């Protein structure tokens, strides 16, 4: 049943979303889930989140912390408790064993193998309620990538770029360090850390020799979350149809805590696309098979344009510097989409935040 939440439940769901975010970049192919347990008086007695695949689920962690105080209380969970036995037992059974009287669900589980926890709990006499659209927004957003991957069978793709106010990514002489501020660069590294994979094309590798490691993370204000993020090392992926990535490229040799495995995908691996590069659908299918649910696309305008033309960009994050170059490399995509105003790719502004002196703009396609 979908209802408006009580004030303490709404606050608990917001807190559960923040807890779930601690797991981003570490839980795939599982979702990121947070749970807050309230006692019968409505006071917080337990908190938990799913930290990594194969580890205890959020509900189990929160119930352990709550102990007997959970009996007769309320469990507030960002995602419907699972009802199956995988590497861990069903959370629906754990909640029943703890004696909770009410469960608030942010988002229903769309997967056939794990869904059904709400029904099991309700059949056992637990008061199960689903948050309404406004209250559930945070729970939907924190699992945006996982939910899309379940629906479409491919990873969620966020294209990130940085530009001056007049749309330039480099000066006329080719220099580009630094278009945006150190604060924006650190914020972009936070997005890397929360992604399962970072993807570039071979052109970017040959031109810039990036390492694609996670480093210089900004403090989030949550010490536990910062400690979790420090362990993140997303898969580093090069889309390279003809195998031109040099053996000594930085992306191949990067090491350290923020350096994930390097994967070079060629046309021989995933097929060739219409522009002569790798087949993007094939590349995303290969990443999905490896457990990747979220991709941060950091390639240049040609690769971004190819993803856009293929309808494979799910979110755009732009960092806009308050600067004007007038000349130089355009940060716009090189795409067929938008060749006329009848075919323009429309985006909807989802969020605008000031990061240091820059603007961070998040947009989603209008579909």
ABEGO torsion letter per residue (X at the ends): XBBBBBAAAAAAAAAAAAAAAAABGAAOABBBBBBBBBBAAGBBABBBBBABBGBBBAAAAAAAAAEAAABGBBBBBABBBBABBBABBBAAAAAAAAGBABBBBABBBABAAABGAAAAAAAAGBBBBBBBAAAAAAAAAAAAAAAAAAAAGBBBBBBBBBBBAAGBABBAAGBAOBABBAAAAAAAAAAAAABABBBBBAAAAAAAGBAGBBBGBBBAGBAAAAAAAAABBBBBBBBBAAGABBAABAAAABBEAABBBBBBBBAAAAEBBAAGBBBAAAAAAAAAAAGBABBBBABBAAAAAAAAAAGABABBBBBBBBBBAGBEBBABBBBABGABAAABBBBBBABBBBBEABBBBBBBBBX
